[in-house]
């Protein structure tokens, strides 16, 4: 770099320097070159704005903020990330089927059910077999009373079994993507999924009828109620409206806040949050908020909600190489969606896969899949499974907090067809000191083999959400 009287950087660099100087915003690198560019900005601006009064009035205040911002990024970087809350992560195989000799269990979603009259709490899991793309067996349930160390044999939820479809000979209406959630105001578990149509031993592409939410209720005595449909008589959901795989929030008065993906056709679906009443038997829609839109591929899919420190957060699957998020003060009216990014602004590339929240009283986390050098050949980059802490103000991820929850097993570049996918997972708070992530592996191009996995996240600090 030459002095004030000489050339300062390349012509493109000079144009950028002047633009940044006027804007008072620094978007440069955290490297030493970033600091050099700030020095260049100062030198070039001194030359360009030789009138001292003009320099003092218009340039110096902006350059001062530029220099301070760049130095902070360069010297501190991700050291501004909050102190760690995660103490340890342990991984457990609940049911083995990597050898393909048994059942590949999928969609394992767990909720905590408090014990009655001094009895211990239990973990209730909904799960179903997978044998092909979007082809799932009947919904089952399994239970653990020792914090996940042992589980009962899966048993069918008869209310969510396959049933014949009237006036469509040979067509069966099954249920998939079921999320059980305890409802403390009624002491019941609401198991909510969506209808799916099968013909023979396959997903019926040619005659999928309109899709909608289906649920059954597990009462406090352990019995299951009948199959019910969540009705929404809105033409915007004439092709599909669903909360499949979505996390939801139980409000203090017992209402349930969830989110729909919906549309009049397969493409360009929207997302909106929905407030429902629930009396322990029937789920009814009370209010639907304004929609978020995306006109790309199938649009916005599989939304999940959480609440954190008085605000509501939404994360959404999409098919444009991104995942999206938003924030709301009331859980119905959302700010404009934004793509997931690292705290420094770099976009995180995701490929049509759900994300879910892990909510601690002192920190908000996202669990997700993304593009990585090691998984370039893996379908939709669905391995490994990651977790990182969210900055609730910027709604960006602290890169320094990212960790692998379930690693990629195999060669994701040279032999990706033998890598087990982990794109359908669930997150549950179990005790003040422990949260779980459950996932069902499957290898779609080699017999749909895979294990049922559980990761236990131990916290350094008690999760006060389970003490309230």
C-alpha positions as CSV (number, residue, x, y, z in Angstrom):
1,X,0.0,0.0,0.0
2,X,1.4,3.4,-0.9
3,X,0.9,6.6,1.0
4,X,-1.7,9.3,0.7
5,X,-0.2,10.8,-2.4
6,X,-0.1,7.4,-4.3
7,X,-2.5,4.7,-5.4
8,X,-4.4,2.9,-2.7
9,X,-5.2,-0.7,-3.6
10,X,-6.8,-1.9,-6.8
11,X,-9.5,0.1,-8.5
12,X,-12.3,-2.3,-7.3
13,X,-10.9,-2.1,-3.8
14,X,-10.9,1.7,-3.9
15,X,-14.5,1.8,-5.1
16,X,-15.5,-0.6,-2.2
17,X,-13.5,1.6,0.3
18,X,-15.4,4.7,-0.7
19,X,-18.7,2.9,-0.5
20,X,-18.0,1.6,3.0
21,X,-16.7,5.0,4.1
22,X,-20.0,6.7,3.1
23,X,-22.2,3.9,4.5
24,X,-20.3,3.6,7.8
25,X,-20.6,-0.1,7.5
26,X,-17.8,-2.6,7.4
27,X,-18.5,-6.0,5.8
28,X,-15.0,-7.1,5.3
29,X,-12.9,-10.0,6.4
30,X,-11.7,-10.8,9.9
31,X,-8.2,-11.3,8.6
32,X,-5.3,-8.9,8.7
33,X,-6.2,-7.8,5.2
34,X,-9.4,-6.5,6.6
35,X,-7.4,-4.1,8.9
36,X,-5.2,-3.1,5.9
37,X,-8.3,-2.3,3.9
38,X,-9.5,0.0,6.8
39,X,-6.1,1.7,6.7
40,X,-6.5,2.0,2.9
41,X,-9.9,3.5,3.5
42,X,-8.4,6.2,5.8
43,X,-5.6,7.0,3.4
44,X,-7.8,7.1,0.3
45,X,-10.5,9.1,2.0
46,X,-7.9,11.7,3.2
47,X,-6.8,12.1,-0.4
48,X,-10.3,12.2,-1.9
49,X,-11.8,14.5,0.7
50,X,-8.9,17.0,1.1
51,X,-11.1,19.7,2.6
52,X,-10.5,19.2,6.3
53,X,-14.0,20.5,7.2
54,X,-15.6,18.0,4.9
55,X,-13.5,15.2,6.2
56,X,-14.3,15.9,9.8
57,X,-18.0,16.3,9.1
58,X,-18.7,13.4,6.8
59,X,-15.9,10.9,6.8
60,X,-14.1,10.7,10.1
61,X,-17.2,9.6,12.2
62,X,-18.0,6.8,9.8
63,X,-14.4,5.7,9.4
64,X,-14.1,5.5,13.2
65,X,-17.0,3.1,13.4
66,X,-15.6,1.1,10.5
67,X,-12.2,0.8,12.2
68,X,-13.7,-0.2,15.6
69,X,-16.0,-2.7,14.0
70,X,-13.3,-4.3,11.9
71,X,-10.9,-4.5,14.8
72,X,-13.6,-6.2,17.0
73,X,-14.2,-8.8,14.3
74,X,-10.5,-9.3,13.7
75,X,-9.4,-9.6,17.3
76,X,-12.4,-11.1,19.0
77,X,-14.2,-13.1,16.3
78,X,-16.4,-15.7,17.7
79,X,-15.0,-15.2,21.2
80,X,-18.2,-13.2,21.7
81,X,-20.2,-16.4,21.8
82,X,-21.9,-17.1,25.1
83,X,-20.4,-19.4,27.7
84,X,-21.1,-23.1,27.0
85,X,-24.2,-24.7,28.5
86,X,-23.6,-28.2,27.1
87,X,-21.6,-30.4,29.5
88,X,-21.6,-33.6,27.4
89,X,-23.3,-35.6,24.7
90,X,-23.6,-39.4,24.8
91,X,-24.9,-41.6,22.0
92,X,-27.0,-44.7,22.4
93,X,-28.4,-47.3,20.0
94,X,-31.9,-48.2,21.1
95,X,-32.8,-50.7,18.4
96,X,-30.3,-52.1,15.9
97,X,-30.9,-52.9,12.3
98,X,-27.8,-52.0,10.4
99,X,-27.6,-55.6,9.3
100,X,-31.1,-55.4,7.8
101,X,-32.3,-58.5,9.6
102,X,-35.0,-56.7,11.7
103,X,-37.1,-53.6,11.6
104,X,-35.9,-50.2,10.7
105,X,-37.7,-47.9,13.1
106,X,-38.2,-44.3,11.9
107,X,-39.8,-41.0,13.0
108,X,-38.9,-41.6,16.7
109,X,-40.5,-38.7,18.6
110,X,-40.6,-38.5,22.4
111,X,-42.4,-36.6,25.0
112,X,-42.0,-36.6,28.8
113,X,-45.1,-37.7,30.7
114,X,-45.1,-36.8,34.4
115,X,-45.9,-39.6,36.8
116,X,-49.1,-39.7,38.9
117,X,-49.4,-40.0,42.6
118,X,-45.6,-40.3,43.2
119,X,-44.9,-42.6,40.3
120,X,-41.8,-41.9,38.2
121,X,-42.2,-39.9,35.0
122,X,-42.0,-41.8,31.7
123,X,-40.8,-41.1,28.2
124,X,-43.4,-41.9,25.5
125,X,-42.1,-42.5,22.0
126,X,-44.1,-42.6,18.8
127,X,-42.3,-44.5,16.0
128,X,-43.1,-46.4,12.8
129,X,-41.3,-48.7,10.4
130,X,-39.8,-47.4,7.1
131,X,-39.4,-49.7,4.1
132,X,-39.1,-47.1,1.2
133,X,-39.3,-43.5,0.4
134,X,-42.3,-42.0,2.3
135,X,-43.6,-45.5,2.9
136,X,-44.2,-46.1,6.6
137,X,-45.8,-48.8,8.6
138,X,-48.5,-48.3,11.2
139,X,-47.7,-45.9,14.1
140,X,-46.5,-47.6,17.3
141,X,-45.7,-46.4,20.8
142,X,-43.0,-47.4,23.2
143,X,-42.2,-46.3,26.8
144,X,-39.2,-45.9,29.1
145,X,-39.4,-45.4,32.8
146,X,-35.6,-45.3,33.5
147,X,-34.5,-42.2,31.5
148,X,-34.1,-44.1,28.2
149,X,-32.0,-47.0,29.4
150,X,-34.6,-49.5,28.5
151,X,-37.8,-49.4,26.4
152,X,-40.9,-51.5,26.1
153,X,-41.5,-53.4,22.8
154,X,-43.4,-51.2,20.3
155,X,-47.1,-51.5,20.2
156,X,-49.6,-50.3,17.6
157,X,-51.7,-47.2,18.2
158,X,-54.9,-48.7,16.7
159,X,-56.5,-45.3,16.2
160,X,-53.7,-44.3,13.8
161,X,-53.6,-47.5,11.8
162,X,-54.3,-47.7,8.1
163,X,-58.0,-47.6,7.0
164,X,-59.7,-48.1,3.6
165,X,-60.7,-44.9,1.7
166,X,-64.3,-44.8,0.7
167,X,-64.9,-44.7,-3.1
168,X,-61.2,-45.4,-3.8
169,X,-60.9,-49.2,-4.1
170,X,-57.5,-50.4,-2.8
171,X,-56.4,-47.1,-1.4
172,X,-55.5,-46.9,2.3
173,X,-55.2,-43.9,4.5
174,X,-52.3,-44.2,6.8
175,X,-50.7,-41.7,9.3
176,X,-47.1,-40.5,9.5
177,X,-44.9,-37.8,11.0
178,X,-46.6,-38.2,14.5
179,X,-45.4,-35.9,17.3
180,X,-46.6,-36.7,20.8
181,X,-46.7,-33.9,23.3
182,X,-47.9,-33.8,26.9
183,X,-50.7,-31.4,27.7
184,X,-50.4,-30.5,31.4
185,X,-53.8,-28.8,31.7
186,X,-55.6,-32.0,30.8
187,X,-53.0,-34.6,31.8
188,X,-53.2,-36.1,28.3
189,X,-50.8,-36.7,25.4
190,X,-51.8,-35.3,22.0
191,X,-50.2,-37.4,19.2
192,X,-50.5,-35.3,16.1
193,X,-49.5,-36.4,12.6
194,X,-50.8,-36.2,9.0
195,X,-52.7,-38.5,6.7
196,X,-50.8,-40.3,3.9
197,X,-52.2,-42.5,1.2
198,X,-50.9,-45.9,0.2
199,X,-51.8,-48.3,-2.6
200,X,-50.4,-51.8,-2.0
201,X,-46.8,-51.7,-0.7
202,X,-45.9,-48.2,-1.9
203,X,-46.6,-44.5,-1.5
204,X,-49.4,-43.7,-4.0
205,X,-48.1,-40.9,-6.2
206,X,-51.0,-40.9,-8.6
207,X,-53.9,-40.7,-6.2
208,X,-52.7,-38.8,-3.2
209,X,-55.9,-37.1,-1.9
210,X,-55.8,-33.9,0.0
211,X,-53.5,-34.1,3.1
212,X,-54.5,-32.9,6.5
213,X,-53.6,-33.4,10.2
214,X,-54.8,-36.5,12.1
215,X,-54.4,-37.1,15.8
216,X,-55.2,-39.4,18.7
217,X,-55.2,-38.7,22.4
218,X,-53.6,-40.8,25.1
219,X,-55.5,-40.4,28.3
220,X,-53.9,-40.3,31.8
221,X,-54.9,-44.0,32.3
222,X,-52.8,-45.0,29.3
223,X,-55.7,-45.7,26.9
224,X,-55.9,-44.2,23.4
225,X,-58.9,-42.3,22.1
226,X,-60.3,-42.5,18.6
227,X,-58.8,-41.1,15.4
228,X,-59.7,-37.5,14.7
229,X,-59.1,-34.9,12.0
230,X,-58.1,-31.3,12.7
231,X,-60.5,-29.4,10.4
232,X,-59.6,-26.2,8.6
233,X,-62.2,-25.1,6.1
234,X,-60.0,-22.7,4.2
235,X,-59.5,-23.0,0.5
236,X,-55.8,-22.1,0.8
237,X,-55.3,-25.6,2.3
238,X,-57.3,-27.5,-0.4
239,X,-54.3,-29.5,-1.5
240,X,-52.5,-29.8,1.9
241,X,-52.4,-28.3,5.3
242,X,-50.2,-30.0,7.9
243,X,-48.1,-29.7,11.0
244,X,-46.1,-32.8,10.2
245,X,-43.0,-33.3,12.4
246,X,-43.5,-29.9,13.8
247,X,-42.7,-28.7,17.3
248,X,-45.5,-26.8,19.0
249,X,-46.0,-24.7,22.2
250,X,-48.6,-25.2,24.9
251,X,-49.7,-21.9,26.2
252,X,-50.5,-21.1,29.9
253,X,-54.3,-21.3,29.3
254,X,-54.0,-24.7,27.6
255,X,-54.3,-23.4,24.1
256,X,-51.8,-25.0,21.6
257,X,-49.7,-22.9,19.2
258,X,-48.5,-24.8,16.1
259,X,-47.7,-24.0,12.5
260,X,-49.2,-25.2,9.2
261,X,-47.5,-25.7,5.9
262,X,-50.3,-25.3,3.4
263,X,-51.2,-24.8,-0.3
264,X,-53.6,-25.3,-3.2
265,X,-51.0,-27.4,-5.0
266,X,-47.7,-29.2,-4.3
267,X,-45.6,-26.1,-5.2
268,X,-45.1,-22.8,-3.4
269,X,-46.6,-23.7,-0.1
270,X,-46.9,-21.2,2.6
271,X,-46.5,-21.3,6.4
272,X,-48.7,-19.7,9.1
273,X,-49.1,-20.3,12.8
274,X,-52.3,-21.5,14.2
275,X,-53.8,-21.1,17.7
276,X,-56.0,-24.1,18.8
277,X,-58.1,-24.9,21.8
278,X,-57.7,-28.4,23.3
279,X,-60.0,-29.9,26.0
280,X,-58.2,-33.3,26.3
281,X,-60.2,-34.8,23.5
282,X,-60.8,-32.4,20.6
283,X,-58.4,-30.0,18.9
284,X,-60.1,-27.0,17.3
285,X,-58.7,-24.0,15.4
286,X,-59.3,-20.6,16.9
287,X,-57.1,-18.3,14.9
288,X,-54.7,-18.4,12.0
289,X,-52.0,-15.8,11.5
290,X,-50.7,-14.1,8.3
291,X,-48.7,-16.4,6.0
292,X,-45.0,-16.4,5.1
293,X,-44.4,-17.2,1.4
294,X,-41.7,-18.7,-0.8
295,X,-42.2,-19.3,-4.5
296,X,-39.6,-21.9,-5.1
297,X,-40.1,-25.7,-5.4
298,X,-42.6,-26.8,-2.8
299,X,-42.2,-23.6,-0.9
300,X,-42.1,-23.6,2.9
301,X,-42.3,-27.0,4.7
302,X,-42.3,-28.7,8.2
303,X,-42.3,-25.6,10.4
304,X,-41.4,-25.9,14.1
305,X,-42.1,-23.5,16.9
306,X,-40.6,-22.7,20.3
307,X,-40.8,-19.9,22.9
308,X,-37.8,-18.4,24.5
309,X,-37.7,-15.5,27.0
310,X,-41.1,-14.1,26.0
311,X,-40.8,-14.4,22.3
312,X,-41.7,-17.1,19.7
313,X,-39.3,-18.5,17.2
314,X,-40.1,-20.4,14.0
315,X,-37.8,-22.5,11.8
316,X,-38.8,-23.8,8.4
317,X,-37.6,-26.3,5.8
318,X,-37.3,-25.1,2.2
319,X,-36.0,-26.3,-1.2
320,X,-33.8,-23.4,-2.4
321,X,-30.6,-24.4,-0.6
322,X,-31.7,-22.6,2.6
323,X,-33.5,-23.0,5.9
324,X,-35.5,-20.1,7.2
325,X,-36.4,-18.6,10.5
326,X,-38.5,-15.8,12.0
327,X,-39.5,-14.3,15.3
328,X,-42.8,-13.1,16.7
329,X,-44.1,-11.4,19.9
330,X,-47.4,-13.1,19.9
331,X,-46.8,-16.4,18.0
332,X,-49.1,-15.4,15.2
333,X,-47.7,-12.4,13.4
334,X,-44.2,-13.1,12.2
335,X,-41.4,-10.8,11.0
336,X,-40.2,-11.4,7.4
337,X,-38.4,-14.7,7.2
338,X,-34.6,-14.8,6.9
339,X,-32.3,-17.5,5.8
340,X,-30.2,-19.2,8.5
341,X,-26.7,-17.7,8.8
342,X,-23.6,-17.8,10.9
343,X,-23.1,-14.9,13.3
344,X,-20.7,-13.2,10.8
345,X,-23.4,-13.2,8.1
346,X,-22.3,-16.2,6.0
347,X,-25.2,-18.2,4.7
348,X,-25.6,-21.8,6.0
349,X,-26.5,-24.1,3.0
350,X,-29.3,-26.6,3.8
351,X,-31.0,-28.9,1.4
352,X,-34.8,-29.6,1.9
353,X,-34.4,-31.0,5.5
354,X,-36.2,-30.1,8.7
355,X,-34.6,-28.2,11.6
356,X,-35.8,-28.3,15.2
357,X,-35.3,-26.3,18.4
358,X,-33.6,-27.3,21.6
359,X,-34.7,-24.8,24.2
360,X,-32.9,-24.3,27.5
361,X,-34.0,-21.6,29.9
362,X,-30.6,-19.9,29.4
363,X,-30.0,-20.6,25.8
364,X,-31.7,-21.4,22.5
365,X,-30.2,-24.1,20.1
366,X,-30.9,-25.3,16.6
367,X,-30.5,-28.9,15.5
368,X,-30.0,-29.3,11.8
369,X,-28.2,-30.8,8.8
370,X,-26.1,-28.7,6.3
371,X,-23.6,-28.9,3.5
372,X,-20.1,-29.9,4.5
373,X,-16.9,-31.0,2.7
374,X,-17.4,-34.6,4.0
375,X,-21.0,-35.0,2.9
376,X,-21.1,-33.7,-0.7
377,X,-22.5,-36.9,-2.1
378,X,-25.0,-37.6,0.7
379,X,-28.7,-37.1,-0.2
380,X,-29.8,-33.7,0.9
381,X,-26.6,-33.6,3.2
382,X,-28.6,-35.6,5.7
383,X,-25.6,-36.6,7.7
384,X,-24.1,-35.7,10.1
385,X,-26.6,-34.1,12.5
386,X,-25.4,-30.9,14.0
387,X,-26.4,-28.6,16.9
388,X,-25.4,-24.9,17.5
389,X,-26.5,-22.1,19.8
390,X,-28.7,-19.3,18.4
391,X,-28.2,-15.6,19.1
392,X,-31.8,-14.8,19.9
393,X,-31.4,-11.1,19.0
394,X,-29.8,-11.6,15.5
395,X,-31.3,-15.1,15.0
396,X,-28.0,-16.4,13.7
397,X,-25.8,-19.3,14.8
398,X,-22.6,-19.0,16.8
399,X,-20.2,-21.0,14.7
400,X,-17.9,-21.7,17.6
401,X,-20.7,-23.5,19.4
402,X,-21.5,-26.0,16.6
403,X,-21.0,-29.7,17.5
404,X,-21.8,-33.0,15.8
405,X,-24.7,-34.8,17.6
406,X,-24.6,-37.9,15.4
407,X,-21.6,-38.3,13.1
408,X,-21.6,-39.3,9.5
409,X,-20.7,-43.0,9.3
410,X,-18.9,-44.0,6.1
411,X,-17.6,-42.1,3.1
412,X,-20.0,-39.2,2.2
413,X,-18.0,-38.4,-1.0
414,X,-16.7,-41.6,-2.5
415,X,-19.4,-44.0,-1.3
416,X,-22.4,-41.9,-0.2
417,X,-25.0,-44.6,-1.0
418,X,-23.8,-46.5,2.1
419,X,-24.2,-43.5,4.4
420,X,-27.2,-43.6,6.7
421,X,-29.5,-40.6,6.4
422,X,-30.6,-38.8,9.6
423,X,-33.0,-36.1,8.3
424,X,-36.0,-37.0,10.4
425,X,-35.4,-36.4,14.1
426,X,-36.9,-34.9,17.2
427,X,-35.8,-32.9,20.3
428,X,-37.2,-33.3,23.8
429,X,-36.4,-31.8,27.3
430,X,-36.4,-34.7,29.8
431,X,-35.1,-33.4,33.1
432,X,-33.6,-30.1,34.2
433,X,-30.1,-31.6,33.5
434,X,-30.8,-33.6,30.4
435,X,-32.4,-33.2,26.9
436,X,-32.7,-35.8,24.2
437,X,-32.4,-36.0,20.4
438,X,-33.8,-39.1,18.7
439,X,-33.4,-40.1,15.1
440,X,-34.0,-43.1,12.9
441,X,-31.3,-43.9,10.4
442,X,-32.0,-45.4,7.1
443,X,-29.9,-46.3,4.0
444,X,-32.4,-45.9,1.2
445,X,-30.3,-47.5,-1.6
446,X,-29.4,-50.6,0.4
447,X,-32.4,-52.2,1.9
448,X,-33.6,-49.3,4.1
449,X,-31.3,-50.5,6.9
450,X,-30.6,-48.4,9.9
451,X,-30.5,-48.1,13.7
452,X,-32.7,-46.2,16.1
453,X,-30.5,-43.7,18.0
454,X,-30.7,-41.5,21.1
455,X,-28.4,-38.7,22.0
456,X,-28.4,-37.4,25.6
457,X,-27.3,-33.8,26.1
458,X,-26.2,-33.1,29.7
459,X,-26.4,-29.5,30.8
460,X,-23.9,-27.6,32.9
461,X,-26.7,-25.5,34.3
462,X,-30.2,-26.6,35.2
463,X,-32.9,-26.0,32.6
464,X,-35.4,-24.0,34.6
465,X,-38.1,-24.7,32.0
466,X,-38.6,-28.1,33.6
467,X,-38.8,-26.6,37.1
468,X,-41.7,-24.2,36.4
